Amino acid sequence: MSGIQTGTSSATAVSRRQFLKLSAATVGAAALTGAGVHPVRAASHVDRDAAAAMLIDISRCVGCGNCQRSCIEANGLHPTDAQLNGLSAQTFTFLERHDLPDGRTRWVKRQCMHCLDAACVSACPVSAMYQTEEGPVDYRPGRCLGCRYCMVSCPFGVPRFEWRNGLTPEIRKCMFCIERQRAGEEPACATNCPSGALKFGKRGDLLREAHSRIAADPDHYVDHVFGEHEAGGTAMLYISDTPFELLGFRTDVTTRPIPAYTWDIMSKLPAVVGSMAVVLTGASIITRRRGGRSGGHHDEPPWLTVDEPAQTDHPATDEKGA
Amino acid sequence: MLQDILMLAALFILRIVVPLLLVIGVGYTLARRLTGVKLDFSPTFVMGVGGVLALWALAVITVVMRLTGGLGQVTNLNDQFPLGLWIGFDVMAGAMLGGGAFVLAGMVYVFGLERYRPILRSTILTAFLGYSLLIVALIIDIGRPYNIWRPLMYQNIHSVLFEVAMCVMTYTMVLALEFSPALFERLRWRRAWKITHALTLPLVILGILLSTMHQSSLGSLWLIAPGKLNDLWYTPWLPVFFWISAIGVGLGMVAVESNLSSRGFKRGLEQGLLASLAKFNAYWLGFYAVAKFADLAWRGKLWMLAEPTLQAALWWIEVGLGAALPALLLLSPKVRQSKNALFAVGGLVVACGILNRLNVSVFGLWSYTGPIYIPSLMEIAVTAALFTFGAALFALLAKLLPVFPAEHAELTTG
C-alpha cells in the first residue's frame, strides 16, 4: 500500500500543483468577469434628463386621431382592419377610447413607452432591439432571429410580430420617429397634435413641466406622472385627470428596471460556474488518483482489449482505416 | 373541374406517393441489410407505423405552411401570447428530459462510480437526440430561422436567451463528442476513438457546467416577466428549481428510457442500477418538493395554494404527484425492486416535469393574459412528430451502434 503511494507521489504532486493553478485561474477568471461586468448593469447609458421624451396629457386630448393618422403616414404603414382594435404590426400608435362610468370619455394614446432601461433591449440575444444614444429603443431587423422574447419581456405588451410573414417577419413597434428626430424634427404624432395633449422634449424638462401642471391645478389632475418611475422610468410620461387604473394602465407594474430581474441571476453565474469547475476538476483528479482503473486497459479501444483476438477484423487492418 | 382533380390526383401520386414508397422501400431494404432486422408486418405494426408516418407527413405540411404563410397560419400564437407549445414543450421540456446525461456522466467520469457505465451511453444518446430535436423545433419556431447563428456574431451578454443559445449550441456539440466513441467503436477507427476517449473527462466537466448554466437559465428566462407569470412560479429561485428538477426528472427519464429499450429490444434491464438511482432520486425529489413549499412560504404566498384556481390545481399536480408522491414511493425498497413500479413512477415524474415547464411557459401566464392560447392541432402534430422521430432515431442508432453493453460484447467478438 505504502509502496504504491510513494510510487505515485511525484505524479500527485504535479497534479496537485496543476489543480491549484487551474482552480486559481478559474476563480480569478470568475472574479474578473464578475467584477468587470457587474458595474455596467443592465442599465443603459442614456442620460435620463436629456433623453428624448414625450408628455401626454390625457385631460387635453380631444380624440381627433391625428396622431394615429400621421403615424401611419410617417411610417408608411398599410391600412388594415387591425388598426381599429389596438396596436398591431401596422399600428405603432393607437388612440384607445375609454367610456367612464360617469359618462365622460377619455382617450389614451398607446405606443411603445421607450423605457430608459428597456426590458426588450436586455432580452434580445443579438441586440436587434437596442437603445439609441438619444434614448429611443430602435430595432435592426437584419440581425433579428424572430424569437419573440422581447414580446414576453415587455411590461406594457407593446411589440407586435408579423404572424403572416413566412420568412422575413419583423418585430413592429413605435421607434419614436428616430429618423425624424435626427433630422431635427419632432415625432409625427407630436407635430400633428392640435390640442396640445402631446409635447415632445427632453425628459428632465417634461418631468418638471408635468409636476408643475399638476401643482398648478391639483383638483383637476391625479397626482401621479405615469412613466416617471414605472419600469424604472419611461420616455413616455402621462398625466391625467382620471385615475390611471380606470384607463387601462398597468398601475401594478414594478418601478424597478426590468433588466435587473434577470441580471440579478445572470451576474451570479460566473461565480457559481467557476466554483463548480474547481470542485469538479478536483473531484476528478482525486478519483483518478484513487482509482487508477480508468488509466488501465480502458485507454485502449474495447475491440482491441478482448482476451481472444478478433477473428474477422484484424486490428492491424483497422489502424490503416484510422 | 374533373380534369383538374384528376390532374392533381395524378400529380399527388407521382410526386408524393411514389417517391415516398420508394424511399421507404429502399430505406427498409438498407436497414434490413445493415441491421438484419426483419419486420413482421402484423396489423398492429402496420397501423402503428402508418399512424406515425401520417403524423410526420402532417408535420412536414405544417412546416411548409409555416415557412410560406407565417407562424400565424399554423399556430394559435398571437401578439399577447407570443411563445407557446414549441418553446414550452420542445425546448424547455426537451432540455429537461436530457438532464440525466450530465448527471450520469458526472457520476461515472468525475466521481468514478463506474458501475453506472452500462446505462451511460444510452442516456447520452437520449440527451443528444433531445437537444438536436430541440434545435430543430427552435428553427421551426423562430421567425427568421436563417439568423439562428447570429448570437455568435452579436453577443448581448445581458440577454438570458443569448446565454441559453450559446450553452445549448455548445452542449449539443459536447454531447455529440461524448457519444462519438460509440460511432468510432462501430467503425473501428482506433485513432479517432483514442482522441475522443482522451477528451471525455474535460468534455464531461464542460458538459456539467454548460448544463448547469442553461438548465437554470431556462428558468431565468421567465424572470423578465414579473407580474405576468403567476406568483406560484415567479420566484428568484426559479432558475435553481429548474436545475434541481432537470436532474430529478432527467433521472426519471433514465428509468423510463431504460425500461422502454429493454421492452423494445427484448434485452435485460439494469434493475440494480436503476434502483440505486431511484433511491438517490427519492431524496432529491423530496428535497425539491419541500423546497417548493418553503419558497412559497418564504414569499408569503402559501395561501394561493388554497385558492380554487386552475394554476393552484396544476401546482398541486406538478409538485404533489410529480415530486412528493414519487419521493415517498421510491423510498420503499419494494417499489425500487419492481421493474414495472419503477417504470410507472419514472413516467409520473417525467409527465409532471413536463407539466412544470408548461406551467411556467403557458398556464402560469394565463392568469395575466387569460386563456387566450391553446396550442393548435398543427403545433401538437409537429411536437408529436419530433418526439416520435426522436424515438425512431434512438431505436435506429441503438441497432446500428454499440449503445447498450450487451451488443458491445457481441460486436467485440465479431
Interface residues (C-beta under 8 A of the other chain):
Chain A: V37 A42 L87 S88 A119 V121 S122 A123 C124 P125 V126 S127 A128 R143 C144 L145 G146 C147 R148 Y149 M151 V152 S153 P155 G157 P159 R160 F161 E162 W163 R164 N165 G166 L167 T168 P169 R250 D252 V253 T254 I258 P259 Y261 T262 W263 D264 I265 M266 L269 V272 V273 M276 A277 L280 T281 A283 S284 T287 R288 R290 G291 R293 S294 H298 D299 E300 P301 P302 W303 L304 V306 E308 A310 Q311 T312 D313 P315 D318 E319 G321 A322
Chain B: R66 L67 T68 G69 G70 L71 G72 Q73 L77 N78 D79 Q80 P82 L83 G106 Y109 V110 F111 G112 E114 D141 I142 G143 R144 P145 Y146 N147 I148 R150 P151 M153 Y154 N156 I157 H158 S159 V160 L161 F162 E163 A165 F184 E185 L187 R188 W189 R190 R191 A192 W193 K194 H197 A198 L201 I205 I208 L209 T212 M213 S216 S217 S220 L221 W222 L223 I224 A225 P226 G227 K228 P236 P239 H408 L411 T412 T413 G414
